[in-house]
Every structure is written in C-alpha cells, then in structure tokens.
C-alpha cells in the first residue's frame, strides 16, 4: 500500500493576535487501554505500537481559535481572487470571536482551474486560524483507506490521515486539506471518499472510528478544505455537505498585485533580498502577470538568480524564464 505523507503545520500567532487555546479530549484513555490489553501476545505489533503511542501522548489536544477577529487585509491583497471565500471565513470567525464558543468553519470546496492558488490558500487559512494542517493529495492515491485507515488484519495496514493528523498532532481542530478531490480513484469496492460522508457531518464526526485503530476519535472540530478542478466527478452527497466556491484565475490587475506581493515577500525573507530594488519594474510585473500564480515564485527565484549572476541589483525581463515557467531550448528568454 502507498504511504501518504503527513504534514503538520504548527500554530503561529495571527497578525498580532495570539491564538486562544484550550484542551479538548479526542478519545477515551480507558478504551485504548482495553484495546491494548486484548491484543494477543506477539501479534499485531503495529497496532500495539499505535495504542501505546496513544496512551503515551494522552487524549487531550489544543483546540485553538484566534483571539478576536484576526487581521485579514493581507490575505485580500495577496489572494484577490479568493475574496468570496475570505468573506465567508470572516463571517464565521466573527460569530465566535468574542464568545466562549469553539471555532466552527463550514467545510469548503475550492473549485477552479489548476494554478490559481487553491492549495496555497488552504495553507494560508491554517496560518490565519493558528492551528495545524493535515494534507492529502487524492490524485496520487488509489486506496480507499487513505482517510479512514485499513483493517489491521491486512498486510501493511495503517491508520488513515484523519487519525494520524489528530493523534500524532497537537491540535483538536486542524485544517485538513483534501487536494484534488475530483481525482480520487478507488480500487475494487473501496471508495476513497467514503469516510467523508460521516466526517463532514458534525454529529457523526464526533465519534469517528478509524478502521485500523477501531477507537472512537473526536474529529468534529476538523476544518475541511477540499480543492478540485471539476465538480462533475464529486458525489452529490459530498457537495451538499460543503460550501462550494468557484475560484477564477486572477485578472491582469490582480495578477500584478499577486506578483508584486510575492516579490516583496521573497525579498524581505532573504538577506540577499536587501541587495535588490524595493519594487520590480512595470515591465517585469506585466510579464509575471501572464503566468499562473503557483508558477510565480519559481519565476521570481529564477529571475533573482539570473540578475545576481549578471551583477545587477534589479530584475530585468530577460531574467525571467519562458512563458508559464516552461523550459526553452536556449534557456531563458532574452
């Protein structure tokens, strides 16, 4: 069985506000003890290790939310084609910002063409909320157990992504990104999206049972962000459980803004960046506006490197790679 990668992003202060955290139990310690005690000696070592890890880490995890309504202006500037999604998140944050209620975000599906920044947006949401992030790319996986785990009787079985992100992580309410959900493929009777029918419902997610560990885990606080290029292959019951946002490619002005913000971010985060001009030329920005947002960072890094090799303190159009980040026969376009 393929082994999905696990990514856990630590919580960070959100633009001047320290996240509020309280502890939330995700499973019952006694149930795990009972499961461990019932295992036959010298059998199911992987399952035994899982139970021992659960007992060692304990059931409580941080449940975090921003302290008040976080500053989001930078996201509106950096991600202008996500305004509708940001507006929706802002409304939901406002409801819990001055109360004792937990953070509650309706599952969302970001629907749009490749390269418009959907996955990057999901990462920014995790940073904004001050929680962790689990990530699984459905296009690279075929097993139905990737989210819900495989029965321990199967060779090479292991827990699913939801269990791993909650039990191995620090947070009770991580952002869980299901990337390219429309490309999920099943093997035989296994449905890669089958677990989502219960996980996307708050009530049933509160006692989610991973097929490997077979211990109820509280996944009701998970914040779901799915991305897709085409909704036609996504089952209707899943679409009905999510807020669907159609994300368009940014227009030229928005693309220039994204390129400029990215230039400033790269320049400001590197010591060598201070040797370059504070802003790129209009001609360079126009060239960058022609490519997809996810290609822009690679293009800027290539351009910075070429300018440095040429002994200049500014990026010129000839420093940029070919249109769309593609290679050309002669290297970089002149």
N, C-alpha and C positions, 0 to 999 in steps of 0.2 A: 504494500500500500504506500502511496506517496505520502510524504510527511509535510503538512502545511507549516509554513513559517509562522512564528509567533512574534508579534511586535507589541511592546508595551511602552507607551509614551508617558513619562512621569508628569504629574501635575505641576504647573507653574503658575505664579501669580499672574492675574489677568489685568494688564494695563493699569497698575496702581492699586488694584484691589486684591487682597489675599483671600483665596477661597475659604469658605466656611466648611468645616469637616466634622462629621460625627460618625460614630461607629455603627455598623449595621451587620448583624449576623447573617451569613449566607447559607449555612447548613447547621444541622444539629450534631454536636460533638458526639453524643451518645450513639446516634445511628451509625456514625463512621466506626466507632469502637466495636459495635455489634457486627458490622460487616467484616471488619478485620479479624475478629475472634472466630468467625465461621469459616474462614478460608482454610482449606486442607493444608497441612504442613508441606513445605517444599513444593507447592504448586502456586500457579498464578503470581509469580514474583513481581511482574509489572503492576498488577492490581494491588498487591500488598504494598509496594512502594508508594503507589498513589494514595492509599489510605493513611499510611504512615506520614506522608507529606501533609495531608490534610490535618492530621492531629497535631503535627509539629507547628504548622502555621496558625492553627486555630481558625474558628469560623468567622471572626469579625474582620470587616474591611472598611476603609474610609468611604463614606458617602458624602460627596462634596458638591458644592454649588458656589457660584460667585457671590461675594459679599456685596449685595446691591446690584443694580443693573450695570454690567460692565461696559466700558467704552468700546464701541464698535465702529467708530468712524473710519479707523484704519482699514477695516475689512471692506467697507463700502468703497473706499478708494482703491484698494488693491484688487477687489473682485467685483467690478461694476456689473458684470453680467449675472451676478447672484443676488441682486437686490431683493427679489421676491422671497428668496429663501431666508436671507438675513432678516427681512421684516418679520417673517413668521417666527423665527427663533427669538427675536427681540420681544415680540408679544408674549411668548411663553415664559421668557425669563422675567418679564415684568410681573407676571402673576405670582411668582414665588420669591421675588427679590426682597420684600420687606415682611416676610412671614416665616413661620416655622415649617412650612410645607417643603417637602423634598422637591428637587428639580425634576420636572416632568416634561419631556420633549416627545412629541408625536413622531413615530417612525417616518422617515422621509426617503423618497426615491428621487435622485437627481438624474433626469433623463436628458440626454443631449449627445451631440457628435463627439468623436474622440478628440482629445487635446484641448478641451475648453476649460479644464482645471477642476473637474469634479472631485478627483481623489485629493488634490491639494486642498480643496475647500473642506473636505472631511477632516483633514489633519488640522486645519485652522480652527475648526469647531472644537476639537478636543483641547487645543490650547486655550481657546476662549473660555471654555467651561471649567478648566482647571482639573480635568480628570484624565484618566489613561485612555489608551486606544488599542483595540484589537483589530487585526486586519486579515482578511482572507480574499484571495483573488479566485473567483469561481471559474475563470477561463482556463486556469492551469490545472484544475482538479476535476476528477470524474466520480469519486467515491461519494455515496450518499451519507457517509458518516462524518463528513468534514465538520459539520456544525454540531451534530448530536452524539458523536462518538460511535465506536463499533463494539459489539458484544465481546466481552473478554474471552469468550471461547474461541474466537477467531485468531488465527496466527497473525502476529504483528498488530493486533488491535491496540487502540489507544483512545484517550478521551478526545472529545471534539473541541472545536475552537472556543465555544462559549464557556465550557467548563474550564479550559486552560486559562482563558483570559481572566475569569473571575477568581479561581482558586489560586493560580500562580501569581496573580497580580495584586495590587494594593487597593483596588477600588471596587465598590459595590455597584457603581454606575459608570462604567467605562463607555466610551463611544466605540461601537462595533461597526466596522466598515465592511460591507459585503460588496466587493468591487466586481463590476461587470456581471451582475446577477442574471442578465439575459443570456449569458453564455454558459450557464450551468448545464452540465451533462450528467445523466445518471447511467449507472451500469446495471442492466437487468431490472430488478424490481426496486432498486434503491433510488430514491428521489433526493437529490442534493438539497432541495429547498423544503423538504417535508417538515423539518423541525421548525421552520419559520411560522407555520400555521398556529402553533401554540406560543412560540417565543414573541411574536408580535402582538399578542393579546396580554394585557397587563395582568389579568386574573390568573390565567393558566401559566404564565411565565414565572409566577411566584413559587412554583413547585416543579421546576424543570428537572427532568431526570435524564442525565447523560447515560447512554446505553452501556458505556464501559464501566463507569463507577457505580451506577444504579443507586445513587444517593440524591434525594431531592435538593436542589440548589436554587436559591432565590435569584432569578435573572430578571425580575420585574423592573429593576431600575436601569437596565442596559439602555443606552441611547443608540438607536439603529439608524445608520445612514447607508443606503444602497445606491449604487450607480449603475447606469445602463445606457446603451446606445439606442436600443429598440425595445419598446414595451410589449410588442406582439407575442414574444415567447415567454412572457412572465405570466403565471397563472392569475386569473382574475381575483381569486380569494386573497392573494398576497397584495395585489394592487389596492384592493379595498381596505386593507389594513394600514395603508401608508398615505401620507401627503405626497402627491406626485408633482414635481416641479420640472417644467421644461426649461432647460438652460441653453440659451443660444450662444453661438460664438460672439465674442465682443465686436462691436462696430469699430471703425478705424480710430475714432477718438478714444474709446475705451481701451483699445489695444495699445495705443500710445501711452495711456496712463499706466497700464499694467507694466509695460516695458520700462517706463521711467522709474516706477516704484521698485522694480526688480533691480535695476541698475544701482539705485541708491542703497538698497539693502545689501547687495553684494559688495559694493564699495565700502559701506560702513562696517561690514563684519570682517574685513580683512585689513591687516596692517598695510599691505601693498596697495590697498584701495585708495589710501590717502594721497598717493602719488598721481592719481588721475583727477581729471576735471570733475567738479561737483555735479555737473549735468552733461549728458551727451548732446550732440548737435541734433537739430531738427531732421537733418537728412538721415542720420543713423536711426532715429526713432521711427521715421517713416519706413525704413527697411525692416525694422523689427516688427512693426505693426502688420506686416504681411504674413507672419508665421503664427502658428498656434501657440497659446500661452505656455503649454508644457514644454515647447521647444526653446523658449526664450532664454532660460537660464543657461543651457548649453551654448546657445549662440553668444550670449554675453561673455561667458568664460573663454570661449574661443577668441572672441574679439579682444578681450583684455590681454590674453597671452600674445596674440599677434602684435598688438600695439607695443607691448613691453619689449618684444624681440626687435621691433623696429625703432626702439629708443624714444617713443613718444609718450606724452602724458595725457593723451586723449584718444578715444576710439574713432576710427575713420570707417566709412562704408566698406572699404576694401578689406577691413579686418574681419568682417562677418563671413560666416560660412555660406554655402549655397542656399538658395531659397528653400524654406521649410526645414533647414538643418540637414539636407541631403548632401552626400559627398559629391564632388565634381572631379572630373578626370585630372584637372590641373591643380587640385587642392582648393584654395579659397578664391572666391570670385574677386576680380580686380575692379 
